[in-house]
Amino acid sequence: MSLAVQIRQHGGPEELQVVDVTVGNPGPGEVRIRHHAIGLNFIDVYHRTGLYPLTMPATIGMEGAGVIEAVGEGVTHLQVGDRAAYASNPPGAYCEVRVMPAKCVCKLPDAISFETGAAMMLKGLTAQYLLKKTLPVEGLEPGDFVLFHAAAGGVGLIASQWAKALGLQLIGTAGSDAKCQLALANGAAHAINYSTEDFAARVKEITGGKGVKVVYDSVGKDTWDKSLECLRPFGLMASFGNASGPVPPFAPGSLGAKGSLYVTRQTLFTHIATREATQTMADDLFAVVASGQVKIHIDQRYPLAEVQQAHRDLEARKTTGCTILSL
């Protein structure tokens, strides 16, 4: 038996209930992992509310770290007793023990703790594919400006540090002066409080009127229109989340009028669709964390039994950095 957090219908945080579940043995291509820590991410809110619908009853959660208890047929990169971490479909991380596909589960280096592993995999792999793979048509070079919304969040703080290591000038936005200071302390070259400033005007000021090559946006509806104004000709609008709600329909012709812009909607799970791709990205993340160039900030910890409060705080934007559920 294992404790798990399930929902029986889509809705608010009150739908998150701790229940006992039976956990079996892994089948071909699967592993059973006992969690030591679980990551909290905004995609968990999307699953809970039904923005990304699930079949009920459902256990949510996309990220965790722990020890491999059993290995199914055909799994060769993991063994019983290995320390491991993952960001992976299907949802189900909010539990003590689970059986899951092995292809996105990676051995966790001894130098990285379970808490750090659980906090960084989904957010760190997201930062990796954004900065390394989701690039404007003209590419990114040291000295280039990029705009990153929610720069004091879990992905944002990792991206700010990683961008600095790559020589990029990251302009971060956040909803308070304190969060702006946090982004600056973690490598952002500039920070804009979008609750008190017109971020599009400030971006043009910072870049001498040229705009940025790329906007990385997990906020969605509230930042979309002004983000397009921040781009230079042939710039890339890279959407990877909807924290304020889905982006409404827009006329493609407007992209031409604003400078022949590009738009993309990215998801981590496309990038980690194969075992090889997952490991390559994870190795890059492990290396930059082990080097000290990127530090993983765990600013909130909640016992698994307090998952409802964790979701309330996340949705109210009361959190910074990474958040974990402890067991």
C-alpha positions in Angstrom: 0.0 0.0 0.0 1.0 3.6 -0.6 -0.4 7.0 0.3 -1.3 9.0 -2.8 -3.1 12.3 -3.5 -6.0 11.8 -5.8 -8.8 13.9 -7.4 -12.2 12.4 -8.2 -13.3 15.4 -10.2 -11.7 18.5 -11.6 -11.9 21.6 -9.4 -10.3 23.6 -6.6 -7.6 22.6 -4.1 -10.2 21.0 -1.9 -10.5 18.1 -4.5 -7.0 16.9 -3.5 -7.5 14.0 -1.1 -4.9 11.7 0.5 -5.9 8.1 0.0 -4.4 4.6 0.3 -3.7 2.8 -3.0 -2.3 -0.5 -4.0 1.0 -0.5 -5.9 1.9 -3.5 -8.0 5.1 -4.7 -9.7 6.5 -3.0 -12.8 5.7 -4.4 -16.2 8.0 -4.3 -19.3 9.7 -1.0 -19.7 8.6 0.2 -16.2 10.1 0.8 -12.8 8.8 1.1 -9.2 10.2 4.1 -7.4 9.8 5.0 -3.7 9.8 8.8 -3.5 11.9 10.8 -1.1 10.6 14.1 -2.4 8.1 15.3 -4.9 8.1 18.5 -7.1 5.2 21.0 -7.3 4.6 22.6 -10.7 1.9 24.8 -12.3 1.1 22.0 -14.7 -0.3 20.2 -11.6 -2.8 23.0 -11.3 -3.8 22.6 -14.9 -4.4 18.9 -14.3 -6.4 19.5 -11.2 -8.7 22.2 -12.7 -9.2 20.3 -16.0 -7.4 22.8 -18.3 -5.5 19.6 -19.2 -8.3 17.0 -18.5 -7.5 13.6 -16.9 -9.5 10.4 -16.5 -10.9 10.0 -13.0 -9.9 9.1 -10.4 -6.5 10.6 -11.0 -3.2 11.0 -9.1 -1.5 14.2 -10.3 2.2 15.3 -10.1 4.9 15.2 -12.8 8.2 15.2 -10.9 9.9 13.3 -8.2 13.1 11.7 -6.8 13.7 8.6 -4.8 15.1 5.0 -4.9 14.3 2.3 -7.5 12.6 -0.6 -5.8 11.9 -2.9 -8.8 12.8 -3.0 -12.5 10.6 -4.4 -15.3 11.7 -6.4 -18.2 13.8 -4.5 -20.8 14.9 -1.7 -18.5 18.7 -1.6 -18.6 19.7 1.9 -17.5 18.4 1.5 -14.0 18.8 -1.1 -11.3 17.3 -1.8 -7.9 18.8 0.6 -5.3 19.6 3.3 -7.8 19.0 6.9 -6.8 16.8 8.4 -9.5 14.8 11.5 -10.5 12.3 12.3 -13.3 9.9 14.7 -14.9 7.5 12.5 -16.8 4.1 11.6 -18.1 1.8 10.1 -17.0 0.9 12.2 -14.0 1.1 10.4 -10.7 4.0 11.7 -8.6 1.9 12.8 -5.6 2.5 9.5 -3.8 4.9 7.5 -1.7 5.5 4.7 -4.2 4.5 4.4 -7.9 5.0 2.3 -11.0 5.8 4.3 -14.1 7.5 4.2 -17.5 11.3 4.0 -17.1 12.3 5.9 -20.2 12.2 9.4 -18.6 13.6 8.3 -15.2 17.3 9.1 -14.9 20.0 8.1 -12.4 20.5 10.9 -10.0 24.2 11.8 -9.4 25.4 11.3 -5.8 26.3 15.0 -5.6 22.7 16.0 -6.0 20.2 15.5 -3.2 16.8 13.9 -3.5 15.2 17.3 -2.6 17.2 19.1 -5.3 16.4 16.3 -7.8 12.7 16.5 -7.2 12.7 20.3 -7.3 14.7 20.7 -10.5 13.9 18.0 -13.1 10.7 19.5 -14.7 11.8 23.1 -14.3 15.4 22.5 -15.1 14.7 20.5 -18.2 12.2 23.2 -19.3 14.9 25.8 -18.9 17.3 23.6 -20.9 15.0 23.2 -23.9 14.0 26.9 -23.9 17.6 28.3 -23.8 19.2 25.5 -25.9 16.5 24.4 -28.4 13.8 27.0 -28.6 15.7 29.6 -30.5 14.9 32.5 -32.8 15.6 32.1 -36.5 18.7 34.3 -36.1 20.0 32.3 -33.1 21.2 33.5 -29.8 24.7 34.9 -29.2 26.4 36.1 -26.0 25.2 39.7 -25.4 21.8 39.1 -26.9 18.7 40.3 -25.0 15.9 37.8 -24.1 12.7 38.5 -22.1 11.6 35.9 -19.5 8.3 36.3 -17.7 7.9 35.0 -14.1 11.6 35.2 -13.6 11.3 34.6 -9.9 9.5 31.3 -10.3 11.0 27.9 -10.4 11.8 27.8 -14.1 12.7 31.5 -14.1 15.4 31.4 -11.4 17.0 28.5 -13.2 16.8 30.2 -16.5 18.2 33.4 -15.2 21.3 31.7 -13.9 21.7 29.6 -17.0 21.2 32.5 -19.3 24.0 34.4 -17.5 26.3 31.4 -17.8 25.6 31.5 -21.6 26.4 35.2 -21.8 22.8 36.3 -22.5 21.2 39.4 -21.1 18.0 38.2 -19.6 15.3 40.7 -18.8 13.1 39.2 -16.2 9.6 40.2 -15.2 7.9 39.5 -11.9 4.9 40.8 -9.9 6.6 42.5 -7.0 9.8 44.5 -6.2 11.0 41.7 -3.9 10.6 39.1 -6.7 12.5 41.4 -9.1 15.4 41.6 -6.6 15.4 37.9 -6.4 15.7 37.6 -10.2 18.5 40.1 -10.3 20.3 38.2 -7.5 20.1 35.1 -9.7 21.6 36.4 -12.9 18.9 38.5 -14.6 20.6 41.5 -16.2 17.4 43.6 -15.7 14.1 43.1 -13.8 10.7 44.7 -14.4 7.8 44.8 -12.0 5.0 44.3 -14.4 2.4 45.2 -11.7 3.7 48.8 -11.6 5.6 49.3 -14.9 4.7 49.0 -18.6 7.1 46.1 -19.3 6.9 46.6 -23.1 8.0 50.2 -22.8 10.8 49.3 -20.3 12.1 46.5 -22.7 12.3 49.0 -25.5 14.2 51.4 -23.2 16.6 48.7 -22.1 17.3 47.5 -25.6 17.7 51.0 -27.1 14.4 50.6 -29.0 15.5 47.4 -30.8 13.5 44.9 -28.8 14.5 41.3 -27.9 15.1 38.3 -30.1 12.9 36.0 -28.0 10.2 36.2 -25.3 9.8 33.1 -23.1 6.3 33.3 -21.6 4.6 30.9 -19.2 2.1 33.5 -18.0 -0.2 33.4 -21.1 -3.3 35.6 -21.5 -2.1 38.6 -19.4 1.3 39.1 -21.0 0.7 38.0 -24.6 -0.1 41.2 -26.4 2.6 43.3 -24.8 5.1 40.5 -25.3 4.7 40.7 -29.0 5.5 44.4 -28.8 8.8 43.6 -27.2 10.1 41.5 -30.1 12.5 42.8 -32.8 11.8 41.9 -36.5 12.0 38.1 -37.0 11.7 37.6 -33.2 10.3 34.5 -31.6 7.4 34.4 -29.2 7.9 31.2 -27.2 4.8 30.2 -25.1 5.2 27.4 -22.6 2.5 27.9 -20.1 -0.8 29.6 -19.2 -0.6 30.7 -15.5 -3.0 33.6 -16.1 -5.2 31.6 -18.5 -5.0 30.4 -22.1 -4.0 32.9 -24.9 -7.1 34.0 -26.8 -7.2 33.5 -30.6 -5.3 36.1 -32.6 -5.0 37.0 -36.2 -1.8 35.6 -37.8 -1.6 38.7 -40.0 -0.8 40.7 -36.9 2.6 38.9 -36.7 3.5 40.3 -40.1 2.6 43.8 -39.2 4.8 43.6 -36.0 7.9 42.5 -38.0 7.4 39.0 -39.5 7.4 37.4 -36.1 7.5 33.7 -35.2 5.2 32.0 -32.6 5.7 28.6 -31.0 3.9 26.7 -28.2 6.4 24.4 -26.6 5.9 21.5 -24.1 8.6 19.6 -22.2 7.1 16.2 -23.1 7.7 16.6 -26.8 11.4 17.2 -26.0 11.7 14.2 -23.7 9.8 11.8 -25.9 12.7 9.4 -26.2 15.1 7.8 -23.7 18.1 9.3 -25.5 16.8 12.8 -25.6 15.8 12.7 -22.0 19.2 11.5 -20.9 21.1 14.1 -23.0 19.0 17.0 -21.6 19.3 15.6 -18.1 23.1 15.3 -18.4 23.3 18.9 -19.5 21.2 19.9 -16.4 23.2 17.8 -14.0 26.4 19.3 -15.3 25.4 22.9 -14.9 24.0 22.3 -11.4 27.1 20.3 -10.3 29.3 23.1 -11.6 27.6 25.6 -9.4 26.6 27.8 -12.3 23.0 27.1 -11.5 21.8 26.7 -7.9 18.3 25.2 -7.2 16.4 27.3 -4.7 13.9 25.3 -2.7 11.9 28.1 -1.1 8.9 26.2 0.1 8.4 22.7 1.6 5.0 21.2 2.4 4.2 17.8 3.9 2.3 15.7 1.4 -0.8 16.0 3.7 -0.7 19.8 3.2 -0.9 19.6 -0.6 -4.2 21.6 -0.7 -2.4 24.6 0.9 0.6 24.2 -1.4 -1.8 24.5 -4.4 -3.5 27.6 -2.9 -0.1 29.3 -2.4 1.1 28.4 -5.9 -2.0 29.8 -7.5 -1.9 32.9 -5.4 1.7 33.5 -6.6 2.9 33.5 -3.0 5.8 31.1 -3.9 9.2 31.8 -5.3 11.8 29.4 -6.7 11.0 25.7 -6.3 8.5 24.0 -4.1 8.6 20.4 -2.9 6.2 18.0 -1.1 8.0 16.0 1.6 7.4 12.5 2.8 
